[in-house]
Structures are given as C-alpha cells and as structure tokens.
C-alpha cells in the first residue's frame, strides 16, 4: 500500500490518501479523544503526540496538529498507523450505528424545509462540499435567515476549520461552478427579499 500526502490551505493540516475507500460516502470529524472513541483508527491517531483533530473524507484522512510539533517528527507515526489500519481491513467504526451517526446530517432535506432551504442544501451537497473536500475539509450547513438578512450560515471543518472564506481557493472548474451557483442563488434571494446585493463572502460566514 502506498499512502500519498497532499498539502491543504492550513499548514498544520495534511491530507493522507491511502488509495482505498475511507468513509466511502459522507465525512466524520473528531476534535478530541472522547469523540474519537467511536473509531479505532481515530483514537490511535489521537494518541500521536501533537495531533489535535482527525477528519475522514470519502477517500482520505486529514490530520491536524498543533503548531509546536513539526510534520517531520509526527508524520512517520501517522503513516505507520494508517498503513497498519488499512492493510488489516479493520472496520473504521466500532459499529454501523456509530458510523451512521458520525456522518454529516446537515444537508438532509426535510419535508418542513422551504424550497429555498432545500435548494441551498442541494447546492452545498452537490457543488460546494466536493470542492472543499479537495482541500481536505468539509462545510456544514448551519441555517438560513429566510425572513431577515437572507444570510446562509455555514461552518468549515477539517483542514478548513478556522479559515475565513478568503483562504478558500476558488480556482478550478468545479469550484468556479460552485461559486457561480451561489451567485445565482444570491441574486434570486435578493430579488425575492427586495434587498440590495450583498458580498458573496456572507454565505461563507463560519
């Protein structure tokens, strides 16, 4: 097995790509030892000195560390842990229930959602989330002020945690499509609410 590493917009986060499925579908994030208890791999990675967060993507694992521990020191142990786990075929979670609970639930569309909210969730799931995952992170829908400002609230996760919208690269075709879709949605919302056009950055407020 050959595990590749990819840089992210965050110098203290690295994306490890094992060449096999990780989550398959969905994502999961572990910010402390307690939350990592549901995953044998996450709890082992949390045991590496300097590691402070683990993020599972469909086919990658993003590891975030504190700034005091250089990658040169902790990367070999992370490699070894990942190699042993994925070579052994061990389950990622202790149970299917814990795996289901770990994945994102935020963009699930409910019958009670308005047409606008459903559209926002669909855009986040199909356009924005895949683009941000390229950087080893994820985006979580936190709500939409439908009656007031028209602002979509989101939270950045994984390597993008703590970043503001300006640090997210919007360079490749997939990400440009995502931005264009949000621009269209913004214009529609502003027209419906009879508001003045607002900066795109408001949709990325963490």
RABELRA-V698184 format. One record per residue. N is the residue number from 1. OMEGA is omega in degrees with one decimal (* if undefined). Layout:
# RABELRA-V698184
N/OMEGA ; N/OMEGA
This chain:
# RABELRA-V698184
1/178.8 ; 2/-179.3 ; 3/178.7 ; 4/172.6 ; 5/177.0 ; 6/177.8 ; 7/178.6 ; 8/177.7 ; 9/180.0 ; 10/-177.7 ; 11/-179.0 ; 12/176.1 ; 13/176.0 ; 14/179.2 ; 15/179.1 ; 16/-176.8 ; 17/-174.8 ; 18/-179.7 ; 19/175.7 ; 20/179.3 ; 21/174.0 ; 22/174.9 ; 23/-174.8 ; 24/174.4 ; 25/178.3 ; 26/179.0 ; 27/175.1 ; 28/-178.2 ; 29/-179.8 ; 30/-174.7 ; 31/177.9 ; 32/-177.1 ; 33/-178.3 ; 34/-179.5 ; 35/-178.3 ; 36/-176.7 ; 37/-178.8 ; 38/-177.0 ; 39/178.2 ; 40/179.7 ; 41/-178.2 ; 42/-178.1 ; 43/177.4 ; 44/179.1 ; 45/177.3 ; 46/179.8 ; 47/176.7 ; 48/-176.8 ; 49/179.8 ; 50/179.9 ; 51/-177.8 ; 52/179.1 ; 53/178.6 ; 54/177.9 ; 55/176.6 ; 56/171.2 ; 57/-180.0 ; 58/-177.8 ; 59/-179.8 ; 60/174.0 ; 61/175.4 ; 62/178.7 ; 63/177.8 ; 64/-176.8 ; 65/172.3 ; 66/-174.1 ; 67/-175.7 ; 68/-177.9 ; 69/-179.5 ; 70/179.4 ; 71/-177.9 ; 72/-178.3 ; 73/-172.1 ; 74/-177.6 ; 75/179.7 ; 76/179.4 ; 77/176.8 ; 78/176.1 ; 79/-176.9 ; 80/-179.4 ; 81/179.6 ; 82/-179.5 ; 83/-178.9 ; 84/-178.4 ; 85/-173.8 ; 86/176.2 ; 87/-176.3 ; 88/-178.0 ; 89/179.5 ; 90/179.5 ; 91/-179.1 ; 92/-180.0 ; 93/-178.6 ; 94/179.1 ; 95/178.3 ; 96/179.7 ; 97/179.1 ; 98/176.4 ; 99/179.3 ; 100/-178.8 ; 101/-176.4 ; 102/-176.4 ; 103/-178.9 ; 104/178.1 ; 105/-167.3 ; 106/-176.6 ; 107/174.6 ; 108/-177.3 ; 109/-179.1 ; 110/178.9 ; 111/-177.8 ; 112/179.5 ; 113/174.6 ; 114/179.5 ; 115/-179.5 ; 116/179.7 ; 117/178.3 ; 118/179.3 ; 119/179.0 ; 120/-179.6 ; 121/-179.7 ; 122/177.8 ; 123/179.1 ; 124/-176.1 ; 125/-171.5 ; 126/-174.8 ; 127/-172.7 ; 128/-176.6 ; 129/179.9 ; 130/-179.3 ; 131/-179.0 ; 132/177.6 ; 133/177.0 ; 134/178.8 ; 135/176.7 ; 136/-179.0 ; 137/-179.5 ; 138/178.6 ; 139/-177.7 ; 140/178.1 ; 141/-177.2 ; 142/177.2 ; 143/-178.9 ; 144/179.0 ; 145/-172.2 ; 146/-175.2 ; 147/-175.1 ; 148/-171.3 ; 149/-176.0 ; 150/-177.3 ; 151/173.8 ; 152/179.5 ; 153/179.1 ; 154/177.6 ; 155/179.0 ; 156/-175.6 ; 157/179.0 ; 158/-178.6 ; 159/-177.8 ; 160/179.8 ; 161/178.4 ; 162/178.5 ; 163/169.6 ; 164/-172.9 ; 165/-177.2 ; 166/-178.7 ; 167/179.1 ; 168/-178.7 ; 169/175.9 ; 170/-171.3 ; 171/-172.8 ; 172/-173.2 ; 173/-178.1 ; 174/-178.8 ; 175/177.9 ; 176/176.2 ; 177/-180.0 ; 178/179.8 ; 179/179.6 ; 180/179.4 ; 181/179.3 ; 182/176.4 ; 183/177.9 ; 184/-179.3 ; 185/179.8 ; 186/-179.7 ; 187/179.8 ; 188/-179.5 ; 189/179.4 ; 190/178.9 ; 191/-179.3 ; 192/-177.8 ; 193/-179.6 ; 194/178.8 ; 195/174.2 ; 196/-179.0 ; 197/-179.7 ; 198/-179.1 ; 199/178.4 ; 200/-174.0 ; 201/-178.4 ; 202/179.4 ; 203/-178.3 ; 204/179.6 ; 205/-177.0 ; 206/*
